[in-house]
Amino acid sequence: APAPPHRLRQEAASKPGEPKLAPSGHAGMPVGFELDAPPESLRWSPKTISVVLPCAEEREYAVKTVESFFKMTPEDVLHEIVVVDDGSQPPLSQKYLTPELQKKYKIKICRHEETVGLIGAKKTGGDAASGDIVAFFDCHVAPQKDWYKDFLRLIGENYRRMVIPQITNLDVETWTQMGEGGGMSKCYVTWDGDFKWGGPDDQYMGMLSGGLLGMSKRWWDESGGYDDKMLGWGGENIDQGVRMWVCGGEIVAAPNSQVAHMWRTGSAKTNARYKHVGDTMKNRARAINAWFGEFAEKLDDFPEFVARKTSGGQQWYGDMSNFDKVKQRLQGCRPFAWYLRRFKSVYEDGGLIPPDVFMIKDMKSGQCLHYMGRAGTSGAGREGVDLKECDASNHRFFWHLGNVDRRTGLCCSGLRAWNTDQCFQGAEGGGRPATGICEVSGRNPSQHWALRDGQLRRHDRCIGPGERAGSLKEAPCVSFRSQGGARFEKEGVRKPIERVLYDRALNEHPETYRLLNKQLAEAATVNTFGPAACREHPGSCVALALIDPSVDEPPFRCLDEQGALSGTPEDCVPLLVVGTHVKRAESGDCLDNWSDQDPETWGFYGCHDGDNQKFRKEGPGRVCSTANDEACFASHPWPVSGR
């Protein structure tokens, strides 16, 4: 990449309370850096923000974005707006961001004569910025009222903190936010350096999806900013996401800061007009080899990366010395296993570091479930599953437990195809069984499939051989009895390399994880899983199992999330008995007998005062329908342990 012609010299003056610079006087060379610094040493009082906008052929959108930040940021807070013109022709300063506008809106322009891409433009802007906080945004956004307050507050609590605003939708016609705003979309990183939606249920973020973020100028300098060997865009979020955490920082969501963003929808007005440069796969490989350590070996499980190494050599992703310099000045940073342990809720509880992987063999045909997609991200977001001759050398036959069990907060509630982003979710809509993008939080009930007692089942639905050779079908479990049952078993069970490396790291270097393990243990004493009603009132949630008066020892069958009866304790839905109603703890819908007299038929519906939703307590541990005296349930504390 060509050296940016306009690089502003950074002043080395320290702010009050900052550490002295290293003898060389170079900014970002802290003396006595501590990875686990005490919280009080990280607090400070930032006053100003530099807004950095990488702009490549953004034209009128650059003007609107600049105007929005100037309008929505107090004069004493807005230190400057650094616009990096990444090769626009003609230059933005000639036609759009004229000298008059530069003076009016506190604009500082840096220009690349040739396009180097989003990453290089951000690095130029971050290095040029001189405010207390550096906030990076795209050149087609509109900040909303008080957007800056969370940045000042949260970064003031910890100068090593990266802050991510809520990203909402922008109407490009009016340059205003559409709708009421959105929630915080959290991400996690996969073994091939991609990011997927999902993450912990708190303010912390293990990964970021893009580049709308803020951090202190001091932390930008110390942590090294963006990798100057990455071109274009893509992969820098993986680098920054892991870098922040393993080198002593953190990433948090800004709950009240909203920035409306123009999405590329395919319309003429939202199409990109810049020159595409760079190599996203190379960028991802650089991030992985910089921070994954020995876990970078996992790239050999992904054919597209193997092909690049075969054609380009072992070091095909380039020189990594800039990362080495960051680690040298930041106490070496932490190993990647620390990052995996820090986000235990994703990697352990969500099944990304499975204890074992296995094939699933149909005991009748001897064939195994075969995932029909490729390793890594599914381009379609959905893939087929069929039966083929088992092949232990082909990873597409291997599965593992995945997705958090919402009852316990631990692993797992579903089945994930190994080294993919896909989880088994049955035959939705009557089609063939397929997979969908894993919901690691466990909130997608269509992915609650498990291999239990020889059956591949979800509630009372099972998977079995279809009519055509190699096909599969979903049907009520009882319907397979005429075929002798649909029975499956694990085959070729083995411990994957990611688990081998993870266990070894935790066992061989316990001192590295001692403080983190203490923090995780303290957090575990607070129940953060299950519906809020169950957490707020411990002991109030119950599971209801139907009582069959005609049998001395009736089988255990509890109501599941759909109101069906299941013999699997893990399927029991948490319920609240409130007056004469039985409510789902999560949704508040009421148990309804569908206005019939069949004690086997139940569901959940909006609450009303009809008799078909009324219940009465009959002594301890017994709840009966007012409309049907024969329909009674035994009450069990939720969650129900295995029976």
C-alpha positions as CSV (number, residue, x, y, z in Angstrom):
1,A,0.0,0.0,0.0
2,P,1.3,3.5,-0.7
3,A,2.3,5.6,2.3
4,P,-0.5,8.1,3.0
5,P,0.8,11.5,1.8
6,H,-0.8,13.3,4.8
7,R,0.2,11.9,8.1
8,L,-0.2,14.3,11.0
9,R,2.6,14.3,13.6
10,Q,1.3,13.1,17.0
11,E,2.3,15.0,20.1
12,A,3.8,13.0,22.9
13,A,2.6,15.1,25.7
14,S,1.0,13.2,28.5
15,K,-2.4,14.1,30.0
16,P,-2.7,14.4,33.8
17,G,-2.8,11.0,35.3
18,E,-1.2,9.2,32.4
19,P,2.0,7.1,32.7
20,K,5.2,8.7,31.6
21,L,6.4,7.6,28.1
22,A,9.2,5.2,27.6
23,P,12.7,6.8,27.3
24,S,12.3,7.0,23.5
25,G,9.5,9.4,24.0
26,H,7.3,7.5,21.4
27,A,3.6,7.6,22.2
28,G,2.2,4.3,23.0
29,M,5.3,3.0,24.9
30,P,4.0,2.8,28.5
31,V,6.4,2.1,31.4
32,G,5.3,-0.5,33.9
33,F,2.3,-1.7,31.9
34,E,0.1,-4.1,33.9
35,L,-2.3,-6.5,32.1
36,D,-4.4,-6.9,35.3
37,A,-4.2,-3.3,36.4
38,P,-6.4,-2.3,39.4
39,P,-9.6,-0.5,38.3
40,E,-8.8,2.7,40.0
41,S,-5.6,3.1,37.9
42,L,-7.6,3.0,34.7
43,R,-10.1,5.8,35.6
44,W,-9.7,9.3,34.1
45,S,-11.8,12.2,32.9
46,P,-11.9,12.6,29.2
47,K,-13.3,15.9,27.9
48,T,-13.0,15.8,24.1
49,I,-13.7,13.5,21.2
50,S,-12.1,13.3,17.8
51,V,-14.5,11.8,15.2
52,V,-12.7,9.9,12.5
53,L,-14.5,9.3,9.2
54,P,-12.9,7.1,6.5
55,C,-14.5,8.4,3.2
56,A,-14.0,6.9,-0.2
57,E,-16.2,8.4,-2.9
58,E,-18.8,9.3,-0.3
59,R,-19.4,12.7,-1.8
60,E,-22.6,14.3,-0.5
61,Y,-22.9,11.6,2.2
62,A,-19.6,12.8,3.6
63,V,-21.1,16.3,4.0
64,K,-24.3,15.0,5.6
65,T,-22.3,12.8,8.0
66,V,-20.0,15.7,9.0
67,E,-23.0,18.1,9.5
68,S,-24.7,15.5,11.7
69,F,-21.8,15.0,14.0
70,F,-21.3,18.8,14.3
71,K,-24.9,19.3,15.1
72,M,-25.2,16.4,17.6
73,T,-22.0,17.0,19.5
74,P,-21.4,20.0,21.9
75,E,-18.8,22.4,20.8
76,D,-16.6,21.8,23.8
77,V,-16.7,18.0,23.4
78,L,-16.1,17.9,19.6
79,H,-12.4,18.4,19.3
80,E,-12.3,17.8,15.5
81,I,-13.7,15.7,12.7
82,V,-10.9,13.9,11.0
83,V,-12.0,13.0,7.4
84,V,-9.7,10.6,5.6
85,D,-10.2,11.0,1.9
86,D,-9.3,7.5,0.6
87,G,-8.5,8.2,-3.0
88,S,-11.7,10.0,-4.0
89,Q,-11.7,11.6,-7.4
90,P,-12.0,14.6,-7.4
91,P,-10.7,15.0,-3.9
92,L,-13.5,15.7,-1.4
93,S,-11.9,19.0,-0.4
94,Q,-12.3,20.4,-3.9
95,K,-16.1,19.9,-4.3
96,Y,-17.7,18.7,-1.1
97,L,-15.7,19.4,2.0
98,T,-14.5,22.9,0.9
99,P,-12.2,25.1,3.0
100,E,-15.2,27.0,4.1
101,L,-16.9,23.8,5.5
102,Q,-13.6,22.6,6.9
103,K,-13.4,25.8,9.1
104,K,-17.1,25.7,10.0
105,Y,-17.3,22.1,11.0
106,K,-13.8,21.6,12.6
107,I,-12.8,19.3,9.8
108,K,-9.2,18.1,9.5
109,I,-8.6,16.3,6.2
110,C,-6.0,13.6,5.5
111,R,-5.8,12.3,2.0
112,H,-4.6,9.2,0.3
113,E,-3.9,9.8,-3.4
114,E,-4.6,6.1,-4.0
115,T,-7.3,4.0,-2.3
116,V,-5.9,1.8,0.4
117,G,-9.2,0.7,1.9
118,L,-11.2,1.1,5.0
119,I,-8.6,-0.3,7.4
120,G,-5.7,1.9,6.2
121,A,-8.0,4.9,6.2
122,K,-9.0,4.4,9.8
123,K,-5.4,3.9,10.8
124,T,-4.4,7.2,9.2
125,G,-7.3,8.9,10.9
126,G,-6.6,7.4,14.3
127,D,-3.0,8.3,14.2
128,A,-3.9,11.9,13.2
129,A,-6.5,12.4,15.8
130,S,-5.6,14.4,18.9
131,G,-8.7,14.4,21.1
132,D,-9.0,12.5,24.4
133,I,-11.2,9.9,22.7
134,V,-11.0,8.7,19.1
135,A,-14.4,7.6,17.7
136,F,-14.5,5.8,14.4
137,F,-17.6,5.8,12.2
138,D,-18.5,5.1,8.6
139,C,-18.9,8.1,6.3
140,H,-22.7,7.5,5.9
141,V,-24.1,7.7,9.4
142,A,-26.2,10.1,11.5
143,P,-25.5,10.1,15.3
144,Q,-28.5,10.5,17.5
145,K,-29.1,12.9,20.4
146,D,-26.6,12.5,23.3
147,W,-24.6,9.8,21.4
148,Y,-21.4,11.0,22.9
149,K,-22.4,10.7,26.6
150,D,-21.9,7.0,26.9
151,F,-18.5,7.3,25.2
152,L,-17.3,9.8,27.8
153,R,-18.7,7.9,30.7
154,L,-17.7,4.4,29.8
155,I,-14.3,5.2,28.5
156,G,-13.8,7.5,31.5
157,E,-14.3,4.4,33.8
158,N,-11.5,2.6,32.0
159,Y,-9.1,4.1,29.5
160,R,-8.5,0.7,27.9
161,R,-12.2,0.2,27.1
162,M,-13.5,0.1,23.6
163,V,-17.2,1.2,23.3
164,I,-19.7,0.1,20.7
165,P,-22.8,2.2,20.1
166,Q,-26.2,0.8,19.1
167,I,-26.3,0.7,15.3
168,T,-29.7,1.6,13.8
169,N,-31.2,2.2,10.4
170,L,-30.7,5.4,8.4
171,D,-33.2,6.8,5.9
172,V,-30.9,8.2,3.2
173,E,-33.6,10.5,1.9
174,T,-34.2,12.4,5.1
175,W,-30.9,11.5,6.8
176,T,-32.9,10.5,9.9
177,Q,-33.1,7.4,12.0
178,M,-35.9,4.9,11.0
179,G,-37.9,3.3,13.8
180,E,-37.2,3.5,17.5
181,G,-33.7,2.2,17.4
182,G,-32.4,-1.3,18.0
183,G,-30.7,-3.5,20.5
184,M,-27.1,-4.4,20.8
185,S,-26.0,-7.1,18.3
186,K,-23.2,-9.1,19.9
187,C,-20.8,-11.3,18.0
188,Y,-18.4,-14.1,18.6
189,V,-15.4,-15.2,16.5
190,T,-15.3,-18.7,14.8
191,W,-12.3,-20.9,14.2
192,D,-11.9,-19.7,10.7
193,G,-11.8,-16.0,11.7
194,D,-15.4,-15.1,10.8
195,F,-17.9,-13.5,13.1
196,K,-21.4,-14.7,14.1
197,W,-24.2,-13.1,16.0
198,G,-24.5,-14.1,19.6
199,G,-22.7,-13.5,22.9
200,P,-23.0,-13.1,26.6
201,D,-26.1,-11.6,28.3
202,D,-24.3,-8.6,29.8
203,Q,-22.7,-5.3,28.6
204,Y,-19.5,-7.0,27.5
205,M,-18.8,-8.0,23.9
206,G,-16.2,-10.6,22.9
207,M,-16.2,-9.5,19.3
208,L,-17.4,-6.6,17.1
209,S,-19.2,-6.8,13.7
210,G,-17.7,-3.8,12.1
211,G,-15.9,-0.5,12.7
212,L,-18.3,1.9,14.6
213,L,-16.5,2.2,17.9
214,G,-14.6,4.5,20.3
215,M,-11.5,4.3,22.6
216,S,-9.1,6.6,24.3
217,K,-6.4,8.1,22.2
218,R,-4.0,6.7,24.8
219,W,-5.2,3.2,24.3
220,W,-5.2,3.5,20.6
221,D,-1.5,4.4,20.8
222,E,-0.6,1.7,23.4
223,S,-2.5,-1.1,21.7
224,G,-1.1,-0.3,18.2
225,G,-4.3,0.7,16.4
226,Y,-5.1,-1.2,13.2
227,D,-2.7,-3.6,11.5
228,D,-1.0,-1.6,8.7
229,K,-0.5,-4.7,6.6
230,M,-4.3,-5.3,6.2
231,L,-5.8,-3.9,3.1
232,G,-9.4,-3.2,2.2
233,W,-11.9,-4.2,4.9
234,G,-12.8,-7.4,6.7
235,G,-10.7,-9.1,9.3
236,E,-9.8,-6.0,11.2
237,N,-12.8,-6.5,13.5
238,I,-11.4,-9.9,14.4
239,D,-7.9,-8.4,15.1
240,Q,-9.3,-5.6,17.2
241,G,-11.9,-7.8,19.0
242,V,-9.3,-10.3,20.3
243,R,-6.5,-7.7,20.7
244,M,-8.6,-5.6,23.1
245,W,-9.2,-8.5,25.5
246,V,-5.9,-10.4,25.5
247,C,-3.8,-7.2,25.8
248,G,-5.5,-5.9,28.9
249,G,-8.6,-4.0,27.5
250,E,-12.3,-4.8,27.2
251,I,-15.2,-4.1,24.9
252,V,-18.6,-2.9,26.1
253,A,-21.9,-2.0,24.6
254,A,-23.1,1.6,25.0
255,P,-26.7,1.2,26.1
256,N,-27.9,4.8,25.3
257,S,-25.7,5.8,22.3
258,Q,-27.4,5.3,18.9
259,V,-25.9,5.9,15.5
260,A,-28.1,5.5,12.4
261,H,-26.3,3.7,9.6
262,M,-26.9,3.5,5.9
263,W,-26.9,-0.2,4.9
264,R,-25.9,-1.4,1.4
265,T,-29.4,-2.5,0.2
266,G,-28.6,-2.9,-3.5
267,S,-30.3,0.3,-4.5
268,A,-28.5,2.8,-6.6
269,K,-28.3,5.3,-3.7
270,T,-26.7,2.9,-1.3
271,N,-24.2,1.2,-3.7
272,A,-20.6,1.6,-2.9
273,R,-18.7,3.9,-5.3
274,Y,-15.1,3.2,-4.1
275,K,-12.4,1.1,-5.6
276,H,-12.2,-2.3,-4.0
277,V,-8.8,-3.3,-2.8
278,G,-7.4,-5.9,-0.4
279,D,-7.9,-9.5,0.5
280,T,-10.3,-10.3,3.3
281,M,-9.1,-13.9,3.7
282,K,-5.6,-12.8,4.1
283,N,-6.7,-10.2,6.7
284,R,-8.5,-12.9,8.6
285,A,-5.5,-15.2,8.5
286,R,-3.3,-12.3,9.8
287,A,-5.7,-11.8,12.8
288,I,-5.8,-15.5,13.5
289,N,-2.0,-16.0,13.4
290,A,-1.5,-12.9,15.4
291,W,-3.7,-13.8,18.3
292,F,-4.8,-17.4,18.2
293,G,-1.4,-18.8,19.1
294,E,-1.3,-22.6,18.8
295,F,-5.0,-22.6,18.1
296,A,-4.2,-21.2,14.6
297,E,-3.7,-24.9,13.7
298,K,-7.5,-25.0,13.4
299,L,-7.1,-23.2,10.0
300,D,-6.0,-26.6,8.6
301,D,-9.6,-27.7,9.1
302,F,-10.8,-25.3,6.5
303,P,-10.0,-26.2,2.8
304,E,-10.0,-22.6,1.5
305,F,-7.2,-21.6,4.0
306,V,-5.3,-24.8,3.3
307,A,-5.4,-24.0,-0.5
308,R,-3.9,-20.5,0.2
309,K,-1.1,-22.0,2.3
310,T,-0.4,-24.6,-0.4
311,S,-0.1,-22.0,-3.1
312,G,1.5,-19.2,-1.1
313,G,3.7,-21.0,1.4
314,Q,3.6,-21.3,5.2
315,Q,3.8,-17.5,5.7
316,W,1.4,-16.6,2.9
317,Y,-0.3,-13.9,5.0
318,G,2.8,-11.8,5.3
319,D,5.2,-10.3,7.9
320,M,3.8,-10.2,11.5
321,S,6.5,-8.2,13.2
322,N,4.1,-5.3,14.0
323,F,2.0,-7.6,16.2
324,D,5.2,-8.8,18.0
325,K,6.0,-5.1,18.9
326,V,2.5,-4.7,20.4
327,K,3.0,-7.8,22.5
328,Q,6.5,-6.7,23.6
329,R,5.3,-3.4,25.0
330,L,2.1,-4.8,26.6
331,Q,3.5,-7.4,28.9
332,G,3.3,-10.1,26.2
333,C,-0.5,-10.0,26.2
334,R,-2.5,-13.1,27.2
335,P,-2.8,-16.4,25.4
336,F,-5.9,-17.1,23.3
337,A,-7.1,-19.8,25.7
338,W,-7.6,-16.9,28.2
339,Y,-9.9,-15.3,25.7
340,L,-11.8,-18.5,25.2
341,R,-12.1,-19.0,29.0
342,R,-13.2,-15.3,29.4
343,F,-16.1,-16.0,27.0
344,K,-16.9,-19.3,28.5
345,S,-20.6,-18.7,27.9
346,V,-20.0,-18.9,24.2
347,Y,-17.1,-21.3,23.8
348,E,-17.7,-23.8,26.6
349,D,-21.4,-23.4,27.3
350,G,-22.3,-22.7,23.7
351,G,-20.3,-25.8,22.5
352,L,-17.6,-24.2,20.4
353,I,-14.9,-26.1,22.3
354,P,-16.7,-29.5,22.4
355,P,-15.4,-32.3,24.7
356,D,-15.9,-34.7,21.7
357,V,-17.1,-34.8,18.1
358,F,-18.8,-37.8,16.7
359,M,-20.7,-39.3,13.7
360,I,-24.4,-40.2,14.1
361,K,-25.0,-43.7,12.7
362,D,-28.4,-45.1,11.7
363,M,-28.3,-48.5,13.4
364,K,-30.5,-50.1,10.7
365,S,-28.7,-49.1,7.5
366,G,-25.2,-48.5,9.1
367,Q,-25.1,-45.1,7.3
368,C,-24.3,-41.8,9.0
369,L,-25.8,-38.3,9.1
370,H,-23.9,-36.3,6.5
371,Y,-23.8,-32.5,6.5
372,M,-24.2,-31.4,2.8
373,G,-22.5,-28.0,3.2
374,R,-18.9,-27.0,3.4
375,A,-16.6,-26.1,6.3
376,G,-17.0,-22.6,7.7
377,T,-19.9,-20.2,7.0
378,S,-22.8,-21.4,5.0
379,G,-23.4,-19.1,2.0
380,A,-27.1,-19.9,2.0
381,G,-27.5,-19.9,5.8
382,R,-29.2,-23.3,5.5
383,E,-27.9,-26.7,4.4
384,G,-29.3,-30.2,3.8
385,V,-28.6,-33.4,5.8
386,D,-28.7,-36.9,4.4
387,L,-27.5,-40.4,5.1
388,K,-24.3,-41.7,3.5
389,E,-21.7,-44.4,4.1
390,C,-19.8,-43.3,7.3
391,D,-16.4,-41.8,6.5
392,A,-14.3,-41.0,9.6
393,S,-11.8,-39.0,7.3
394,N,-14.5,-36.6,6.2
395,H,-15.3,-33.8,8.8
396,R,-18.7,-33.3,7.2
397,F,-19.9,-36.5,9.0
398,F,-19.0,-35.1,12.4
399,W,-21.3,-33.4,14.9
400,H,-21.0,-32.1,18.5
401,L,-23.2,-30.7,21.2
402,G,-23.9,-27.0,20.7
403,N,-26.0,-24.0,22.0
404,V,-26.6,-23.0,25.6
405,D,-29.2,-24.9,27.6
406,R,-31.3,-21.9,28.7
407,R,-32.4,-23.8,31.8
408,T,-29.0,-24.1,33.3
409,G,-26.8,-21.7,31.3
410,L,-24.5,-24.6,30.5
411,C,-23.9,-26.8,27.4
412,C,-26.0,-27.8,25.5
413,S,-29.4,-27.9,23.8
414,G,-28.7,-28.8,20.2
415,L,-26.4,-30.5,17.7
416,R,-23.8,-28.5,15.6
417,A,-22.1,-29.6,12.5
418,W,-18.4,-29.5,13.3
419,N,-16.3,-26.6,11.9
420,T,-19.4,-24.9,10.6
421,D,-21.9,-22.2,11.7
422,Q,-24.8,-24.7,11.3
423,C,-27.0,-26.5,13.8
424,F,-29.5,-29.3,13.1
425,Q,-33.1,-28.1,13.1
426,G,-35.2,-30.9,11.7
427,A,-37.6,-30.7,8.7
428,E,-39.3,-27.4,9.1
429,G,-42.3,-27.0,6.9
430,G,-42.5,-30.7,6.0
431,G,-39.3,-30.6,3.9
432,R,-36.2,-32.7,4.3
433,P,-34.2,-32.3,7.5
434,A,-31.8,-29.4,7.3
435,T,-29.5,-27.1,9.4
436,G,-29.7,-23.4,10.2
437,I,-27.3,-20.8,11.5
438,C,-26.6,-21.8,15.2
439,E,-28.3,-19.6,17.8
440,V,-25.6,-20.2,20.5
441,S,-27.7,-18.6,23.2
442,G,-30.2,-21.5,22.9
443,R,-33.1,-19.3,22.2
444,N,-34.1,-21.0,18.9
445,P,-36.4,-23.9,19.9
446,S,-36.3,-25.4,16.4
447,Q,-32.6,-26.3,17.2
448,H,-33.4,-28.2,20.4
449,W,-32.5,-31.6,19.0
450,A,-30.6,-34.3,20.9
451,L,-29.5,-37.9,20.6
452,R,-31.3,-39.4,23.6
453,D,-31.8,-43.1,24.3
454,G,-31.0,-44.0,20.7
455,Q,-33.4,-41.5,19.2
456,L,-32.6,-38.3,17.4
457,R,-35.5,-36.3,18.7
458,R,-37.0,-33.0,19.7
459,H,-39.9,-33.3,22.1
460,D,-42.2,-36.0,20.5
461,R,-40.7,-35.6,17.0
462,C,-38.0,-37.9,15.7
463,I,-35.7,-38.2,12.7
464,G,-35.6,-41.5,10.8
465,P,-34.8,-42.9,7.4
466,G,-37.0,-41.6,4.6
467,E,-38.6,-43.5,1.7
468,R,-35.7,-42.8,-0.7
469,A,-32.3,-44.3,-0.2
470,G,-30.1,-42.0,1.8
471,S,-33.0,-39.6,2.7
472,L,-34.2,-38.6,6.1
473,K,-37.6,-37.5,7.4
474,E,-39.1,-36.0,10.5
475,A,-42.2,-37.5,12.0
476,P,-43.8,-38.3,15.4
477,C,-41.6,-40.7,17.2
478,V,-44.4,-43.3,17.5
479,S,-44.8,-43.4,13.7
480,F,-41.4,-45.1,13.3
481,R,-42.5,-48.1,15.4
482,S,-43.9,-49.9,12.3
483,Q,-40.4,-49.7,10.8
484,G,-38.8,-51.2,13.9
485,G,-38.0,-47.8,15.3
486,A,-35.5,-45.1,14.2
487,R,-32.4,-45.8,16.2
488,F,-29.1,-43.9,16.1
489,E,-25.8,-44.2,17.9
490,K,-22.6,-42.3,18.2
491,E,-19.7,-43.6,16.0
492,G,-16.1,-42.6,15.8
493,V,-16.1,-40.4,18.9
494,R,-12.9,-38.4,19.3
495,K,-11.5,-35.4,21.1
496,P,-11.0,-32.5,18.7
497,I,-7.8,-30.5,18.5
498,E,-9.4,-27.4,19.9
499,R,-10.3,-29.2,23.1
500,V,-6.9,-30.8,23.3
501,L,-5.2,-27.5,23.1
502,Y,-7.7,-25.8,25.5
503,D,-7.4,-28.4,28.2
504,R,-3.6,-28.4,27.9
505,A,-3.4,-24.6,28.3
506,L,-5.7,-24.6,31.4
507,N,-3.8,-27.5,33.0
508,E,-0.3,-26.5,32.3
509,H,-0.5,-22.8,33.1
510,P,-3.1,-22.4,35.9
511,E,-1.6,-19.2,37.2
512,T,-2.6,-17.5,33.9
513,Y,-6.3,-18.2,34.6
514,R,-6.4,-17.9,38.4
515,L,-7.8,-14.3,38.6
516,L,-10.2,-15.0,35.7
517,N,-11.4,-18.2,37.2
518,K,-12.1,-16.4,40.5
519,Q,-14.2,-13.8,38.7
520,L,-16.1,-16.5,36.8
521,A,-16.8,-18.3,40.0
522,E,-18.2,-15.2,41.6
523,A,-20.4,-14.5,38.6
524,A,-21.7,-18.0,38.7
525,T,-23.2,-17.4,42.1
526,V,-25.7,-15.1,40.4
527,N,-28.3,-17.0,38.4
528,T,-28.5,-15.2,35.0
529,F,-30.2,-18.0,33.1
530,G,-33.8,-19.0,32.7
531,P,-36.7,-16.5,32.4
532,A,-36.4,-13.3,34.4
533,A,-39.4,-14.3,36.5
534,C,-37.6,-17.4,37.7
535,R,-34.4,-15.5,38.5
536,E,-36.2,-12.7,40.4
537,H,-38.3,-15.1,42.5
538,P,-36.2,-18.2,43.1
539,G,-38.4,-21.3,43.6
540,S,-41.4,-19.8,42.0
541,C,-41.1,-21.6,38.7
542,V,-42.5,-25.1,38.3
543,A,-42.9,-27.9,35.7
544,L,-46.2,-29.6,35.4
545,A,-46.4,-33.3,34.7
546,L,-49.8,-34.9,33.8
547,I,-51.2,-37.3,36.3
548,D,-52.8,-40.4,34.8
549,P,-55.3,-41.8,37.5
550,S,-55.7,-45.1,35.6
551,V,-52.1,-46.1,36.2
552,D,-50.5,-46.7,39.6
553,E,-47.1,-45.4,38.5
554,P,-47.7,-43.2,35.4
555,P,-44.7,-42.3,33.2
556,F,-43.3,-38.8,33.7
557,R,-44.7,-36.5,31.0
558,C,-44.4,-32.8,31.4
559,L,-45.6,-29.8,29.4
560,D,-43.0,-28.5,27.0
561,E,-42.7,-25.0,25.5
562,Q,-45.5,-25.7,23.0
563,G,-47.8,-27.3,25.5
564,A,-47.1,-30.9,24.2
565,L,-46.4,-33.7,26.7
566,S,-42.8,-34.8,26.8
567,G,-41.1,-37.6,28.8
568,T,-37.8,-35.8,28.7
569,P,-37.2,-33.6,31.8
570,E,-35.0,-31.2,29.8
571,D,-38.1,-30.3,27.7
572,C,-40.2,-29.1,30.7
573,V,-41.2,-25.5,30.3
574,P,-40.9,-23.2,33.3
575,L,-44.4,-22.1,34.5
576,L,-45.9,-19.8,37.1
577,V,-49.1,-20.5,38.9
578,V,-50.7,-17.0,39.2
579,G,-54.1,-17.0,40.8
580,T,-56.3,-19.2,38.6
581,H,-53.9,-19.1,35.7
582,V,-50.8,-21.1,34.7
583,K,-48.5,-18.9,32.8
584,R,-45.3,-19.5,30.7
585,A,-42.6,-17.7,32.7
586,E,-40.9,-16.4,29.7
587,S,-43.8,-15.1,27.5
588,G,-46.6,-14.7,30.0
589,D,-49.0,-16.7,27.8
590,C,-51.6,-18.9,29.6
591,L,-52.0,-22.6,29.6
592,D,-55.1,-23.4,27.5
593,N,-57.0,-26.7,27.1
594,W,-58.1,-25.7,23.6
595,S,-61.8,-25.9,24.8
596,D,-61.9,-29.7,24.5
597,Q,-62.1,-32.4,27.2
598,D,-59.0,-34.2,26.1
599,P,-56.5,-34.1,29.1
600,E,-53.7,-34.8,26.6
601,T,-54.2,-31.7,24.5
602,W,-52.7,-28.4,25.7
603,G,-51.2,-25.2,24.4
604,F,-50.4,-21.6,25.3
605,Y,-52.5,-18.6,24.3
606,G,-53.1,-15.0,25.3
607,C,-54.6,-14.9,28.7
608,H,-58.4,-14.4,29.2
609,D,-61.0,-15.3,31.8
610,G,-62.5,-18.3,30.0
611,D,-62.9,-21.6,31.9
612,N,-60.4,-23.4,29.6
613,Q,-57.6,-21.3,31.1
614,K,-58.6,-21.7,34.8
615,F,-56.9,-23.9,37.3
616,R,-57.1,-24.6,41.0
617,K,-54.6,-25.9,43.5
618,E,-55.5,-29.2,45.2
619,G,-53.1,-29.6,48.1
620,P,-49.4,-29.4,47.8
621,G,-47.9,-30.2,44.5
622,R,-51.1,-30.7,42.5
623,V,-52.8,-28.4,40.0
624,C,-56.1,-29.3,38.3
625,S,-58.1,-27.8,35.4
626,T,-61.4,-26.1,36.5
627,A,-63.0,-27.2,33.2
628,N,-61.9,-30.8,33.3
629,D,-61.7,-32.6,36.7
630,E,-59.7,-35.4,35.1
631,A,-56.9,-33.1,34.0
632,C,-54.5,-32.7,36.9
633,F,-50.8,-32.1,37.1
634,A,-48.1,-32.9,39.6
635,S,-46.0,-29.8,40.3
636,H,-42.2,-30.2,40.2
637,P,-39.5,-27.5,40.9
638,W,-38.0,-26.1,37.7
639,P,-35.6,-27.0,36.3
640,V,-36.3,-30.7,36.6
641,S,-33.4,-32.9,37.2
642,G,-33.0,-36.1,35.1
643,R,-35.3,-38.9,36.2
